[in-house]
Amino acid sequence: MNDAIVVRLNGEECPCRAGLSLEALLEERGYRPRLVVVEYNGALLPRQQWPNQPVVESDVIEVVTIVGGGS
């Protein structure tokens, strides 16, 4: 992969293209951005910042899927 970087996604090394936004990375990995919460380098990142947040080498990203339900 040319111009690749490695980030840590949910505890695992994840190679990806350099220059992606956080939102683009999530979409490439099959996440539906409306249904997840993201911790980016130890802080919860508001959804409206995802399109403008560049993903860079060694970032640590934790994605939690929102599950609906209830009684």
N, CA, C and O atoms as a CHARMM CRD file, in Angstrom:
* protein
*
  284
    1    1 MET  N      0.86000  -1.17400   0.00000 PROA 1      0.00000
    2    1 MET  CA     0.00000   0.00000   0.00000 PROA 1      0.00000
    3    1 MET  C      0.90300   1.23200   0.00000 PROA 1      0.00000
    4    1 MET  O      1.63500   1.46200   0.96300 PROA 1      0.00000
    5    2 ASN  N      0.85800   2.03000  -1.07900 PROA 2      0.00000
    6    2 ASN  CA     1.66500   3.24600  -1.15900 PROA 2      0.00000
    7    2 ASN  C      1.06600   4.32200  -0.27800 PROA 2      0.00000
    8    2 ASN  O     -0.15200   4.40800  -0.11800 PROA 2      0.00000
    9    3 ASP  N      1.94500   5.15000   0.29600 PROA 3      0.00000
   10    3 ASP  CA     1.50200   6.22900   1.17200 PROA 3      0.00000
   11    3 ASP  C      0.58200   5.70300   2.26700 PROA 3      0.00000
   12    3 ASP  O     -0.45700   6.29300   2.56200 PROA 3      0.00000
   13    4 ALA  N      0.97500   4.60100   2.85100 PROA 4      0.00000
   14    4 ALA  CA     0.16800   3.99400   3.90900 PROA 4      0.00000
   15    4 ALA  C      0.67300   4.43600   5.27600 PROA 4      0.00000
   16    4 ALA  O      1.85300   4.72800   5.46700 PROA 4      0.00000
   17    5 ILE  N     -0.25100   4.47400   6.20500 PROA 5      0.00000
   18    5 ILE  CA     0.07200   4.71700   7.60200 PROA 5      0.00000
   19    5 ILE  C     -0.52600   3.57700   8.41000 PROA 5      0.00000
   20    5 ILE  O     -1.32700   2.79400   7.89800 PROA 5      0.00000
   21    6 VAL  N     -0.13500   3.48800   9.66700 PROA 6      0.00000
   22    6 VAL  CA    -0.70400   2.47400  10.55800 PROA 6      0.00000
   23    6 VAL  C     -1.28400   3.18700  11.76800 PROA 6      0.00000
   24    6 VAL  O     -0.60400   3.96700  12.43400 PROA 6      0.00000
   25    7 VAL  N     -2.54500   2.90700  12.03700 PROA 7      0.00000
   26    7 VAL  CA    -3.21100   3.41700  13.23200 PROA 7      0.00000
   27    7 VAL  C     -3.61200   2.22300  14.08700 PROA 7      0.00000
   28    7 VAL  O     -3.57300   1.08400  13.62200 PROA 7      0.00000
   29    8 ARG  N     -3.99000   2.47000  15.30800 PROA 8      0.00000
   30    8 ARG  CA    -4.50100   1.40500  16.17700 PROA 8      0.00000
   31    8 ARG  C     -6.00700   1.59200  16.24000 PROA 8      0.00000
   32    8 ARG  O     -6.49500   2.59600  16.75900 PROA 8      0.00000
   33    9 LEU  N     -6.73600   0.62500  15.71400 PROA 9      0.00000
   34    9 LEU  CA    -8.19300   0.67800  15.65100 PROA 9      0.00000
   35    9 LEU  C     -8.74900  -0.45800  16.49200 PROA 9      0.00000
   36    9 LEU  O     -8.54600  -1.63000  16.17700 PROA 9      0.00000
   37   10 ASN  N     -9.45100  -0.10700  17.56500 PROA 10     0.00000
   38   10 ASN  CA   -10.01100  -1.10000  18.48700 PROA 10     0.00000
   39   10 ASN  C     -8.96200  -2.10500  18.95400 PROA 10     0.00000
   40   10 ASN  O     -9.21100  -3.30900  19.01200 PROA 10     0.00000
   41   11 GLY  N     -7.78400  -1.57700  19.28500 PROA 11     0.00000
   42   11 GLY  CA    -6.73800  -2.39900  19.87000 PROA 11     0.00000
   43   11 GLY  C     -5.85500  -3.15100  18.89600 PROA 11     0.00000
   44   11 GLY  O     -4.93900  -3.85600  19.32000 PROA 11     0.00000
   45   12 GLU  N     -6.10500  -3.02000  17.59400 PROA 12     0.00000
   46   12 GLU  CA    -5.31200  -3.74700  16.60200 PROA 12     0.00000
   47   12 GLU  C     -4.69100  -2.77700  15.61600 PROA 12     0.00000
   48   12 GLU  O     -5.27700  -1.74600  15.28600 PROA 12     0.00000
   49   13 GLU  N     -3.48400  -3.12300  15.14400 PROA 13     0.00000
   50   13 GLU  CA    -2.86400  -2.30700  14.11800 PROA 13     0.00000
   51   13 GLU  C     -3.69300  -2.36800  12.85100 PROA 13     0.00000
   52   13 GLU  O     -4.14900  -3.43500  12.44100 PROA 13     0.00000
   53   14 CYS  N     -3.88100  -1.21300  12.23900 PROA 14     0.00000
   54   14 CYS  CA    -4.75000  -1.10700  11.07100 PROA 14     0.00000
   55   14 CYS  C     -4.05500  -0.24900  10.01100 PROA 14     0.00000
   56   14 CYS  O     -3.98300   0.97100  10.15900 PROA 14     0.00000
   57   15 PRO  N     -3.54400  -0.87000   8.94600 PROA 15     0.00000
   58   15 PRO  CA    -2.96600  -0.06500   7.87400 PROA 15     0.00000
   59   15 PRO  C     -4.07400   0.63500   7.10500 PROA 15     0.00000
   60   15 PRO  O     -5.13900   0.06200   6.87700 PROA 15     0.00000
   61   16 CYS  N     -3.82000   1.87700   6.70400 PROA 16     0.00000
   62   16 CYS  CA    -4.79100   2.60600   5.89800 PROA 16     0.00000
   63   16 CYS  C     -4.06400   3.62900   5.03800 PROA 16     0.00000
   64   16 CYS  O     -2.88100   3.90200   5.24000 PROA 16     0.00000
   65   17 ARG  N     -4.78100   4.18200   4.08800 PROA 17     0.00000
   66   17 ARG  CA    -4.20200   5.19700   3.20800 PROA 17     0.00000
   67   17 ARG  C     -3.92200   6.47400   3.98400 PROA 17     0.00000
   68   17 ARG  O     -4.71200   6.86900   4.84000 PROA 17     0.00000
   69   18 ALA  N     -2.82500   7.10400   3.69400 PROA 18     0.00000
   70   18 ALA  CA    -2.52500   8.40900   4.27900 PROA 18     0.00000
   71   18 ALA  C     -3.49700   9.43300   3.71900 PROA 18     0.00000
   72   18 ALA  O     -3.94200   9.32000   2.57700 PROA 18     0.00000
   73   19 GLY  N     -3.82100  10.42800   4.52700 PROA 19     0.00000
   74   19 GLY  CA    -4.66300  11.52700   4.06100 PROA 19     0.00000
   75   19 GLY  C     -6.14700  11.34600   4.29100 PROA 19     0.00000
   76   19 GLY  O     -6.93800  12.21000   3.91100 PROA 19     0.00000
   77   20 LEU  N     -6.54700  10.23600   4.90800 PROA 20     0.00000
   78   20 LEU  CA    -7.96800  10.01900   5.17100 PROA 20     0.00000
   79   20 LEU  C     -8.43300  10.87900   6.34300 PROA 20     0.00000
   80   20 LEU  O     -7.67100  11.17300   7.26300 PROA 20     0.00000
   81   21 SER  N     -9.69500  11.26900   6.28500 PROA 21     0.00000
   82   21 SER  CA   -10.32100  11.85900   7.47200 PROA 21     0.00000
   83   21 SER  C    -10.80700  10.72000   8.35000 PROA 21     0.00000
   84   21 SER  O    -10.89300   9.57400   7.90800 PROA 21     0.00000
   85   22 LEU  N    -11.12000  11.03900   9.58100 PROA 22     0.00000
   86   22 LEU  CA   -11.65400  10.01900  10.48000 PROA 22     0.00000
   87   22 LEU  C    -12.94300   9.43700   9.90300 PROA 22     0.00000
   88   22 LEU  O    -13.14400   8.22300   9.93800 PROA 22     0.00000
   89   23 GLU  N    -13.80100  10.27900   9.38100 PROA 23     0.00000
   90   23 GLU  CA   -15.06200   9.80000   8.79700 PROA 23     0.00000
   91   23 GLU  C    -14.80700   8.84500   7.63000 PROA 23     0.00000
   92   23 GLU  O    -15.46500   7.81100   7.52200 PROA 23     0.00000
   93   24 ALA  N    -13.85200   9.18600   6.75300 PROA 24     0.00000
   94   24 ALA  CA   -13.53800   8.32600   5.60800 PROA 24     0.00000
   95   24 ALA  C    -12.96300   6.98300   6.06800 PROA 24     0.00000
   96   24 ALA  O    -13.28900   5.94200   5.49700 PROA 24     0.00000
   97   25 LEU  N    -12.11500   7.00200   7.09200 PROA 25     0.00000
   98   25 LEU  CA   -11.56400   5.75300   7.62600 PROA 25     0.00000
   99   25 LEU  C    -12.67900   4.85900   8.14800 PROA 25     0.00000
  100   25 LEU  O    -12.70100   3.66100   7.86900 PROA 25     0.00000
  101   26 LEU  N    -13.59500   5.43600   8.89900 PROA 26     0.00000
  102   26 LEU  CA   -14.70400   4.65400   9.44000 PROA 26     0.00000
  103   26 LEU  C    -15.52300   4.02400   8.31600 PROA 26     0.00000
  104   26 LEU  O    -15.88200   2.84800   8.38000 PROA 26     0.00000
  105   27 GLU  N    -15.81200   4.81100   7.29400 PROA 27     0.00000
  106   27 GLU  CA   -16.59800   4.29000   6.17100 PROA 27     0.00000
  107   27 GLU  C    -15.84500   3.18300   5.43700 PROA 27     0.00000
  108   27 GLU  O    -16.44000   2.17300   5.06100 PROA 27     0.00000
  109   28 GLU  N    -14.52900   3.36700   5.22900 PROA 28     0.00000
  110   28 GLU  CA   -13.73300   2.33200   4.55900 PROA 28     0.00000
  111   28 GLU  C    -13.71300   1.03500   5.34800 PROA 28     0.00000
  112   28 GLU  O    -13.63200  -0.04500   4.76300 PROA 28     0.00000
  113   29 ARG  N    -13.78600   1.12900   6.67100 PROA 29     0.00000
  114   29 ARG  CA   -13.76400  -0.05500   7.52700 PROA 29     0.00000
  115   29 ARG  C    -15.14900  -0.63900   7.75900 PROA 29     0.00000
  116   29 ARG  O    -15.30400  -1.58000   8.53700 PROA 29     0.00000
  117   30 GLY  N    -16.15900  -0.08400   7.08900 PROA 30     0.00000
  118   30 GLY  CA   -17.49300  -0.66400   7.14900 PROA 30     0.00000
  119   30 GLY  C    -18.37800  -0.17000   8.27100 PROA 30     0.00000
  120   30 GLY  O    -19.46000  -0.71400   8.49500 PROA 30     0.00000
  121   31 TYR  N    -17.93100   0.86000   8.98300 PROA 31     0.00000
  122   31 TYR  CA   -18.76200   1.42000  10.04500 PROA 31     0.00000
  123   31 TYR  C    -19.75900   2.40300   9.44000 PROA 31     0.00000
  124   31 TYR  O    -19.46000   3.09100   8.46400 PROA 31     0.00000
  125   32 ARG  N    -20.92600   2.45400  10.02800 PROA 32     0.00000
  126   32 ARG  CA   -21.92200   3.46000   9.65200 PROA 32     0.00000
  127   32 ARG  C    -21.78300   4.59100  10.65300 PROA 32     0.00000
  128   32 ARG  O    -22.21100   4.45200  11.79900 PROA 32     0.00000
  129   33 PRO  N    -21.19100   5.71500  10.24400 PROA 33     0.00000
  130   33 PRO  CA   -20.87600   6.78600  11.18900 PROA 33     0.00000
  131   33 PRO  C    -22.03400   7.23800  12.07300 PROA 33     0.00000
  132   33 PRO  O    -21.80100   7.69300  13.19300 PROA 33     0.00000
  133   34 ARG  N    -23.25100   7.12700  11.61200 PROA 34     0.00000
  134   34 ARG  CA   -24.39500   7.55100  12.43900 PROA 34     0.00000
  135   34 ARG  C    -24.65500   6.59900  13.59600 PROA 34     0.00000
  136   34 ARG  O    -25.38500   6.93500  14.52900 PROA 34     0.00000
  137   35 LEU  N    -24.05200   5.39500  13.53900 PROA 35     0.00000
  138   35 LEU  CA   -24.34300   4.37800  14.54200 PROA 35     0.00000
  139   35 LEU  C    -23.15600   4.05500  15.44900 PROA 35     0.00000
  140   35 LEU  O    -23.14600   3.02000  16.11500 PROA 35     0.00000
  141   36 VAL  N    -22.14900   4.94800  15.47600 PROA 36     0.00000
  142   36 VAL  CA   -20.99000   4.68600  16.32000 PROA 36     0.00000
  143   36 VAL  C    -20.60900   5.92500  17.12900 PROA 36     0.00000
  144   36 VAL  O    -20.98300   7.05000  16.79700 PROA 36     0.00000
  145   37 VAL  N    -19.86300   5.68200  18.18700 PROA 37     0.00000
  146   37 VAL  CA   -19.23600   6.72000  18.99800 PROA 37     0.00000
  147   37 VAL  C    -17.74000   6.45800  18.89300 PROA 37     0.00000
  148   37 VAL  O    -17.30900   5.30500  18.90600 PROA 37     0.00000
  149   38 VAL  N    -16.94200   7.52600  18.78800 PROA 38     0.00000
  150   38 VAL  CA   -15.51100   7.35300  18.58200 PROA 38     0.00000
  151   38 VAL  C    -14.70500   8.03300  19.68200 PROA 38     0.00000
  152   38 VAL  O    -14.92000   9.19800  20.01600 PROA 38     0.00000
  153   39 GLU  N    -13.76500   7.25900  20.23600 PROA 39     0.00000
  154   39 GLU  CA   -12.74700   7.82100  21.11600 PROA 39     0.00000
  155   39 GLU  C    -11.48900   7.94000  20.26500 PROA 39     0.00000
  156   39 GLU  O    -10.97200   6.95100  19.74700 PROA 39     0.00000
  157   40 TYR  N    -11.01200   9.16800  20.13400 PROA 40     0.00000
  158   40 TYR  CA    -9.87400   9.46400  19.27800 PROA 40     0.00000
  159   40 TYR  C     -8.71700   9.93000  20.15000 PROA 40     0.00000
  160   40 TYR  O     -8.78400  11.00000  20.75400 PROA 40     0.00000
  161   41 ASN  N     -7.66800   9.13700  20.21600 PROA 41     0.00000
  162   41 ASN  CA    -6.49700   9.44900  21.04900 PROA 41     0.00000
  163   41 ASN  C     -6.89400   9.78600  22.48300 PROA 41     0.00000
  164   41 ASN  O     -6.38000  10.73100  23.08100 PROA 41     0.00000
  165   42 GLY  N     -7.82000   8.99100  23.02000 PROA 42     0.00000
  166   42 GLY  CA    -8.18000   9.10600  24.42400 PROA 42     0.00000
  167   42 GLY  C     -9.30900  10.06400  24.75300 PROA 42     0.00000
  168   42 GLY  O     -9.67900  10.19100  25.92000 PROA 42     0.00000
  169   43 ALA  N     -9.86400  10.73800  23.76600 PROA 43     0.00000
  170   43 ALA  CA   -10.96300  11.68300  24.02200 PROA 43     0.00000
  171   43 ALA  C    -12.13100  11.39900  23.08500 PROA 43     0.00000
  172   43 ALA  O    -11.93800  11.06500  21.91600 PROA 43     0.00000
  173   44 LEU  N    -13.34400  11.53600  23.61500 PROA 44     0.00000
  174   44 LEU  CA   -14.51500  11.41000  22.74500 PROA 44     0.00000
  175   44 LEU  C    -14.51200  12.57700  21.76500 PROA 44     0.00000
  176   44 LEU  O    -14.38200  13.73500  22.16000 PROA 44     0.00000
  177   45 LEU  N    -14.65800  12.25600  20.48800 PROA 45     0.00000
  178   45 LEU  CA   -14.61700  13.28600  19.45800 PROA 45     0.00000
  179   45 LEU  C    -16.01800  13.49300  18.91100 PROA 45     0.00000
  180   45 LEU  O    -16.63600  12.54300  18.43100 PROA 45     0.00000
  181   46 PRO  N    -16.53500  14.72600  18.97400 PROA 46     0.00000
  182   46 PRO  CA   -17.88000  14.98800  18.45000 PROA 46     0.00000
  183   46 PRO  C    -17.98600  14.63400  16.96600 PROA 46     0.00000
  184   46 PRO  O    -17.07100  14.90200  16.18800 PROA 46     0.00000
  185   47 ARG  N    -19.09500  14.04100  16.59200 PROA 47     0.00000
  186   47 ARG  CA   -19.33300  13.57400  15.22300 PROA 47     0.00000
  187   47 ARG  C    -19.10300  14.66900  14.17700 PROA 47     0.00000
  188   47 ARG  O    -18.58600  14.38300  13.09700 PROA 47     0.00000
  189   48 GLN  N    -19.47500  15.90700  14.47600 PROA 48     0.00000
  190   48 GLN  CA   -19.33200  16.97400  13.48600 PROA 48     0.00000
  191   48 GLN  C    -17.86400  17.27700  13.16400 PROA 48     0.00000
  192   48 GLN  O    -17.58200  17.93900  12.16500 PROA 48     0.00000
  193   49 GLN  N    -16.93100  16.80800  13.98800 PROA 49     0.00000
  194   49 GLN  CA   -15.50600  17.03000  13.71900 PROA 49     0.00000
  195   49 GLN  C    -14.88700  15.92700  12.86100 PROA 49     0.00000
  196   49 GLN  O    -13.79200  16.11700  12.33200 PROA 49     0.00000
  197   50 TRP  N    -15.54500  14.79800  12.71000 PROA 50     0.00000
  198   50 TRP  CA   -14.97600  13.65800  12.00800 PROA 50     0.00000
  199   50 TRP  C    -14.56000  13.96300  10.56500 PROA 50     0.00000
  200   50 TRP  O    -13.48100  13.53800  10.15200 PROA 50     0.00000
  201   51 PRO  N    -15.38000  14.68700   9.77800 PROA 51     0.00000
  202   51 PRO  CA   -14.97100  14.93200   8.38300 PROA 51     0.00000
  203   51 PRO  C    -13.69100  15.75900   8.27100 PROA 51     0.00000
  204   51 PRO  O    -12.97400  15.64900   7.27700 PROA 51     0.00000
  205   52 ASN  N    -13.39700  16.57500   9.26300 PROA 52     0.00000
  206   52 ASN  CA   -12.23500  17.46000   9.20200 PROA 52     0.00000
  207   52 ASN  C    -11.06100  16.97900  10.04500 PROA 52     0.00000
  208   52 ASN  O    -10.02800  17.64500  10.10800 PROA 52     0.00000
  209   53 GLN  N    -11.21300  15.82100  10.69600 PROA 53     0.00000
  210   53 GLN  CA   -10.14400  15.30100  11.54400 PROA 53     0.00000
  211   53 GLN  C     -9.25200  14.37600  10.72800 PROA 53     0.00000
  212   53 GLN  O     -9.67100  13.27000  10.38700 PROA 53     0.00000
  213   54 PRO  N     -8.02300  14.80300  10.40500 PROA 54     0.00000
  214   54 PRO  CA    -7.13300  13.90300   9.66300 PROA 54     0.00000
  215   54 PRO  C     -6.66300  12.75300  10.55000 PROA 54     0.00000
  216   54 PRO  O     -6.42600  12.92800  11.74600 PROA 54     0.00000
  217   55 VAL  N     -6.53700  11.59700   9.95200 PROA 55     0.00000
  218   55 VAL  CA    -6.00000  10.43100  10.64400 PROA 55     0.00000
  219   55 VAL  C     -4.52100  10.36300  10.29800 PROA 55     0.00000
  220   55 VAL  O     -4.14800  10.39200   9.12500 PROA 55     0.00000
  221   56 VAL  N     -3.67400  10.27200  11.32900 PROA 56     0.00000
  222   56 VAL  CA    -2.23100  10.26200  11.10300 PROA 56     0.00000
  223   56 VAL  C     -1.59800   9.04000  11.76800 PROA 56     0.00000
  224   56 VAL  O     -2.20800   8.38300  12.61200 PROA 56     0.00000
  225   57 GLU  N     -0.38100   8.76000  11.37400 PROA 57     0.00000
  226   57 GLU  CA     0.37500   7.62100  11.89800 PROA 57     0.00000
  227   57 GLU  C      0.29700   7.56400  13.42000 PROA 57     0.00000
  228   57 GLU  O      0.47300   8.57500  14.10000 PROA 57     0.00000
  229   58 SER  N      0.03500   6.38300  13.94000 PROA 58     0.00000
  230   58 SER  CA     0.01600   6.07500  15.36900 PROA 58     0.00000
  231   58 SER  C     -1.20100   6.59700  16.13300 PROA 58     0.00000
  232   58 SER  O     -1.22900   6.50800  17.36000 PROA 58     0.00000
  233   59 ASP  N     -2.20700   7.13900  15.44200 PROA 59     0.00000
  234   59 ASP  CA    -3.44300   7.50700  16.14200 PROA 59     0.00000
  235   59 ASP  C     -4.04500   6.26300  16.78500 PROA 59     0.00000
  236   59 ASP  O     -3.87700   5.14900  16.28800 PROA 59     0.00000
  237   60 VAL  N     -4.74600   6.46700  17.89400 PROA 60     0.00000
  238   60 VAL  CA    -5.43700   5.38500  18.58400 PROA 60     0.00000
  239   60 VAL  C     -6.92800   5.70000  18.54200 PROA 60     0.00000
  240   60 VAL  O     -7.38200   6.70900  19.08000 PROA 60     0.00000
  241   61 ILE  N     -7.67800   4.81300  17.89200 PROA 61     0.00000
  242   61 ILE  CA    -9.09900   5.03500  17.65400 PROA 61     0.00000
  243   61 ILE  C     -9.87800   3.85000  18.20900 PROA 61     0.00000
  244   61 ILE  O     -9.60400   2.69800  17.87300 PROA 61     0.00000
  245   62 GLU  N    -10.84400   4.14500  19.05600 PROA 62     0.00000
  246   62 GLU  CA   -11.73900   3.11700  19.57600 PROA 62     0.00000
  247   62 GLU  C    -13.13600   3.44500  19.06600 PROA 62     0.00000
  248   62 GLU  O    -13.61900   4.56700  19.22200 PROA 62     0.00000
  249   63 VAL  N    -13.77100   2.46300  18.46300 PROA 63     0.00000
  250   63 VAL  CA   -15.11300   2.65800  17.90100 PROA 63     0.00000
  251   63 VAL  C    -16.08700   1.78800  18.68900 PROA 63     0.00000
  252   63 VAL  O    -15.88100   0.58300  18.83500 PROA 63     0.00000
  253   64 VAL  N    -17.13500   2.40300  19.18900 PROA 64     0.00000
  254   64 VAL  CA   -18.17600   1.69600  19.91500 PROA 64     0.00000
  255   64 VAL  C    -19.45800   1.80200  19.10800 PROA 64     0.00000
  256   64 VAL  O    -19.92100   2.90100  18.80500 PROA 64     0.00000
  257   65 THR  N    -20.03100   0.65300  18.76000 PROA 65     0.00000
  258   65 THR  CA   -21.27800   0.63400  18.00900 PROA 65     0.00000
  259   65 THR  C    -22.45800   0.83400  18.93700 PROA 65     0.00000
  260   65 THR  O    -22.55300   0.20500  19.99000 PROA 65     0.00000
  261   66 ILE  N    -23.35000   1.71400  18.53400 PROA 66     0.00000
  262   66 ILE  CA   -24.56200   1.97800  19.30200 PROA 66     0.00000
  263   66 ILE  C    -25.57200   0.88200  18.95600 PROA 66     0.00000
  264   66 ILE  O    -25.86700   0.63900  17.78500 PROA 66     0.00000
  265   67 VAL  N    -26.08900   0.23300  19.98400 PROA 67     0.00000
  266   67 VAL  CA   -27.05700  -0.84300  19.78000 PROA 67     0.00000
  267   67 VAL  C    -28.40600  -0.37700  20.32800 PROA 67     0.00000
  268   67 VAL  O    -28.52800  -0.00600  21.49600 PROA 67     0.00000
  269   68 GLY  N    -29.39700  -0.40500  19.46900 PROA 68     0.00000
  270   68 GLY  CA   -30.75300  -0.02700  19.90300 PROA 68     0.00000
  271   68 GLY  C    -31.44400  -1.20700  20.53900 PROA 68     0.00000
  272   68 GLY  O    -30.96800  -2.34000  20.47300 PROA 68     0.00000
  273   69 GLY  N    -32.55300  -0.92900  21.14500 PROA 69     0.00000
  274   69 GLY  CA   -33.32200  -2.00600  21.75800 PROA 69     0.00000
  275   69 GLY  C    -34.03800  -1.52300  22.98000 PROA 69     0.00000
  276   69 GLY  O    -34.20600  -0.32300  23.19400 PROA 69     0.00000
  277   70 GLY  N    -34.44400  -2.44200  23.75500 PROA 70     0.00000
  278   70 GLY  CA   -35.14600  -2.10900  24.97400 PROA 70     0.00000
  279   70 GLY  C    -36.49600  -2.80200  25.01400 PROA 70     0.00000
  280   70 GLY  O    -36.85800  -3.54500  24.10200 PROA 70     0.00000
  281   71 SER  N    -37.21100  -2.55400  26.05500 PROA 71     0.00000
  282   71 SER  CA   -38.50500  -3.21500  26.22100 PROA 71     0.00000
  283   71 SER  C    -39.62400  -2.26000  25.92900 PROA 71     0.00000
  284   71 SER  O    -40.79300  -2.63400  26.01500 PROA 71     0.00000
